[in-house]
Amino acid sequence: MPTYRLESGTDAEREAAVSAALVAYNDERSEMLRQRLTPEHRLSVPLESYLLSEAGEVLGGCAGRAVPLWGWLEIDLMWLREPLRGQGWGARLLRDVEAQATALGCTRAKLSTWEFQARPFYEQQGYVVYAEEQDYPPGHTNFLMRKALTPPAEAAERPGLLAH
């Protein structure tokens, strides 16, 4: 009978072996996963939009990743200086990144936000909560949100970011 042992600790070579085995397993079961690394289907494309002062100072921004093969935009971060909130800049930044994603064929977006961050803002932009993670981190709730994106033809008709 074979003998096995568990071993804890980080090991890049072992992690690579487990990762390769998982990728092979997933690829056998999903055409979408199998295609993800072909040259015409890069897994993700970084998308960013920033609000800058006349001097070039960053006043806010929205950054995410489009996964065109799967049709998803993943918003990773969004921030705007306090005095500029409530003036439409956040919505413009978010719409700009969403428009970039729809131009790549994305039809859905997702993000997460804690209860002390911007859930009401995202709901105003059409995002809905699909899951809550209680005590993540302890004492807080993380909301997972998603949205159906406007088709590319309609997104192309939107004006870009303009000063007001």
N, C-alpha and C positions, 0 to 999 in steps of 0.2 A: 504494500500500500504506500503511495507517495506521501512524503512529508512536506508540509507547507508551513510558512511562517509569515506573520504580519510584521512590517517594518515601517515605522513612522519617520518623517523627515522629508525635506525637499530634495529632489533629484531631477534635474532637467532632462536627462536621458530617459529615465523611467516615465516622466510626465509625457515626453514626446511619444514614447511607445504606446501609452494608454490613449493619448489623443489620436494617433494614427489608427489604432484599432477601433475607436469609437467612430471616426470619420468613415472608415471602411464599412462598419456595421450600418450606419445611417445611409450611406450611399447606396447600399444594396436595397434599401427599403423606400427611398424617395428620389424620384427623378429631379425634383427641384433642388435637393441637396447635392445630387450628383453634378448638376450643371453649375453650381455656384462658383467654381474656380476656373471656369473656362475664360479665355481672354475677353470674349464678348459679354460676359456676365461677372464683372467684378463684384465681390460680395458686398462692399459698401463704398459709397462715395461721400466724402465729407462735404457738408453744406454749411455756410456761415453767412451772417448778416450783422453789420455793426452800425451803431449810431455814433458819429464822431462830432466833436466840436470843430470850429473853424481852424483851431490849432492842431487838429488831429488827435486830440485826447479821446480815449474810448469812454463813452457815456453809457453804453449799454450794448448788448449783443445777444444773439441767438445762434446756437450751433447744434448741429445734429448730423445724422448719417442717413443717406438714402440707401435702401437695399432694393434696387430696381427689379431684380429677378423675382423677389417676393412681393413687390408692390408696396413696401412699407418705408415710412420715414420715422426715424427714432430721434426725438429731441433729447439731447444730452444736457444742455444748459441754456438758461435764459436769465438775464439780469438787466436791470435798468436802474440808474441812479434815482434815489427817492424823489427829488424835486421834479423829475420828468415823468413820473408815474401819473396815470389818469389823463394824459394828454394824447393818447393814441399811438405813442411811439412803440410801446410793447406789442400792440396788435400789428403794427406795420412790420416790425422785425420778424414776428412769427409768420405773418402772411408771406413775407419775402422768402423765407426758408421753405415754407410749404409750396410756394409757386415753383421754386427751384426743383423741389422733389416731384411735383406733378409733371414738370417738363421732362423728367426722367422716367415717367410712367408710374409713379407711386400713386396709389389710390387710398391709402390709409396712413394715419400717423399715430404714434404713441409716445407717452412721456410719463414721468412720475413727479409728484410734488408732495411735500409734507404739509400738515395741517396749518403750519405757521407761514407757509409760502404763498402760492398763487392759485390755489384751487378755484376761487371765484372768477379770477381773470381767465383761466383756461376754459371754464364753463361758458363764459361770455363769448369765447372764440369757437364754441361748438364741441368742445371735448366733453366726454362723459366718463364717469368713474366706472370701471369694470371690476376692480378689486381693491381691497384695503389690506394693508399689512400693519396689524396692531403691534405696538411696542417695537417698531423698526425705525430708528433705534429706540431703546427703552424710554418710555414716557411719551413717545410720539407715534403718529399714524402716517404712513406713506400711502398716498393714493395713486393707483395705476389708472391712467386715463388714455382714451383713444378717440379718434375722429375719422370720419370719412372725408377725404379730400375732394376739392372741386376738380372736375376733369380738366386736363391740360388746355383744351380750347378755351374754356372759360377763364382759366388762370392767366392765359396770355393777354386777355383783354384788360386785366387790372393794371392801373398805373403803378409805377415804381415808387420808391421812397422819395418823398418831396418834403422840403421844409415847410412849416406853416407858421 
